């Protein structure tokens, strides 16, 4: 896909708050599928095992979705000054959707932090290009995987 084609596709996407059970359900399904695909280094049983907790936590977060018509193609979840996750369908990455979602999450914020698995180099590079810096590294006790805490400040 050329840059012009990607730009046209991205222009057809609207960023807005996720509302209603059907949209939350779509966001949850996207959360699961993206985690299984992007974090193949984590046992799939982990993602399925925390699904109930995550579904509940998503209800308490501010979720912004990227919609093409009524179809959810990505979303970002924010709680306070923390991005809990940013997810874009694999077939829609590279079109600016993640950047648009991140911009929405940062709108009006003075600072923001997030965690990202060190093995997820694509995501780490994405956040770095947008001004996030690695602040600390730790081992996620639930998965045994190393993760970065990254911070952004205006």
C-alpha positions as CSV (number, residue, x, y, z in Angstrom):
1,X,0.0,0.0,0.0
2,X,1.4,3.4,-0.9
3,X,1.5,6.3,1.6
4,X,-1.3,8.0,-0.4
5,X,-3.5,4.9,-0.1
6,X,-2.8,4.6,3.6
7,X,-3.6,8.3,4.1
8,X,-6.9,7.9,2.3
9,X,-7.8,4.9,4.4
10,X,-6.9,6.7,7.6
11,X,-9.0,9.7,6.6
12,X,-12.1,7.3,6.5
13,X,-11.5,6.5,10.2
14,X,-13.3,8.5,12.9
15,X,-11.8,8.7,16.5
16,X,-14.5,8.9,19.2
17,X,-15.3,7.5,22.6
18,X,-16.4,3.9,22.8
19,X,-20.0,3.6,24.1
20,X,-22.5,0.9,24.6
21,X,-22.2,-2.9,25.2
22,X,-21.6,-3.8,21.5
23,X,-18.7,-1.4,21.2
24,X,-17.2,-2.6,24.4
25,X,-17.5,-6.2,23.3
26,X,-15.8,-5.3,20.0
27,X,-13.0,-3.6,21.9
28,X,-12.6,-6.6,24.1
29,X,-12.4,-9.0,21.1
30,X,-9.8,-6.7,19.5
31,X,-7.8,-6.6,22.8
32,X,-7.7,-10.4,22.9
33,X,-6.8,-10.9,19.2
34,X,-4.1,-8.2,19.1
35,X,-2.5,-9.5,22.3
36,X,-2.4,-13.1,21.0
37,X,-0.8,-11.9,17.8
38,X,1.5,-9.2,19.0
39,X,2.6,-10.9,22.1
40,X,3.2,-14.4,20.8
41,X,6.1,-14.7,23.3
42,X,3.5,-14.8,26.1
43,X,1.6,-18.1,26.6
44,X,-1.9,-17.7,25.1
45,X,-3.4,-19.2,28.3
46,X,-2.3,-16.0,30.1
47,X,-4.4,-13.7,27.9
48,X,-7.4,-16.0,28.2
49,X,-6.9,-16.3,31.9
50,X,-7.0,-12.5,32.6
51,X,-9.8,-11.9,30.1
52,X,-12.5,-11.5,32.8
53,X,-10.4,-9.0,34.8
54,X,-9.5,-7.0,31.6
55,X,-13.2,-6.9,30.5
56,X,-14.1,-5.4,33.9
57,X,-11.1,-3.0,33.9
58,X,-12.1,-1.8,30.4
59,X,-15.4,-0.6,31.8
60,X,-13.6,1.7,34.2
61,X,-11.2,3.2,31.6
62,X,-11.8,5.9,29.1
63,X,-11.7,4.1,25.7
64,X,-11.4,5.9,22.4
65,X,-12.0,3.9,19.3
66,X,-11.0,4.2,15.7
67,X,-14.1,3.5,13.6
68,X,-14.5,2.9,9.9
69,X,-18.2,3.3,9.7
70,X,-19.4,1.1,12.5
71,X,-16.4,-1.2,12.4
72,X,-13.8,-0.8,15.2
73,X,-10.3,-1.0,13.8
74,X,-8.4,0.2,16.9
75,X,-8.7,1.6,20.3
76,X,-6.8,3.1,23.2
77,X,-7.6,2.8,26.9
78,X,-6.6,5.5,29.4
79,X,-6.9,5.7,33.2
80,X,-5.7,9.0,34.6
81,X,-2.2,9.7,33.4
82,X,-1.7,6.1,32.2
83,X,-2.3,4.5,28.8
84,X,-3.4,1.0,29.6
85,X,-3.2,-0.2,26.0
86,X,-3.3,0.8,22.4
87,X,-4.5,-1.8,19.9
88,X,-4.9,-1.7,16.1
89,X,-6.0,-4.5,13.9
90,X,-3.0,-6.2,12.2
91,X,-4.3,-5.5,8.7
92,X,-4.7,-1.7,9.5
93,X,-1.3,-1.0,11.0
94,X,0.9,1.5,9.3
95,X,-2.0,3.7,8.3
96,X,-1.7,6.3,11.0
97,X,-4.5,4.9,13.1
98,X,-2.3,4.2,16.1
99,X,-0.9,7.7,15.9
100,X,-4.4,9.2,15.8
101,X,-5.4,7.2,18.8
102,X,-2.3,8.2,20.7
103,X,-2.9,11.9,19.9
104,X,-6.4,11.6,21.2
105,X,-5.2,9.9,24.4
106,X,-2.6,12.7,24.9
107,X,-5.1,15.5,24.2
108,X,-4.9,17.9,27.1
109,X,-2.5,15.8,29.1
110,X,0.6,17.2,30.7
111,X,2.2,13.7,31.2
112,X,1.4,10.1,30.4
113,X,3.0,6.8,31.1
114,X,2.6,3.2,29.8
115,X,4.2,-0.2,30.0
116,X,5.3,-2.2,27.0
117,X,7.0,-5.5,26.7
118,X,10.7,-5.2,25.8
119,X,10.2,-7.9,23.1
120,X,7.5,-5.8,21.5
121,X,10.1,-3.8,19.6
122,X,7.7,-2.4,17.1
123,X,5.5,-0.8,19.9
124,X,8.6,0.4,21.8
125,X,9.9,2.2,18.6
126,X,6.4,3.6,17.9
127,X,6.2,5.2,21.3
128,X,9.8,6.4,21.2
129,X,9.1,8.2,17.8
130,X,6.3,10.0,19.5
131,X,8.3,11.4,22.4
132,X,8.0,8.6,25.0
133,X,11.2,7.7,26.8
134,X,12.1,4.5,28.7
135,X,12.1,5.3,32.3
136,X,12.5,1.9,34.0
137,X,12.5,-1.8,33.3
138,X,11.0,-4.5,35.4
139,X,9.9,-8.1,35.1
140,X,6.1,-8.6,34.8
141,X,5.5,-11.1,37.6
142,X,2.4,-12.5,35.8
143,X,4.2,-13.4,32.6
144,X,7.9,-13.4,33.5
145,X,8.5,-11.0,30.6
146,X,10.6,-7.9,30.9
147,X,8.8,-4.6,30.2
148,X,9.6,-1.0,29.9
149,X,7.8,1.8,31.8
150,X,7.8,4.7,29.3
151,X,6.9,8.3,30.1
152,X,5.8,11.3,28.0
153,X,5.7,14.9,29.1
154,X,4.5,17.9,27.3
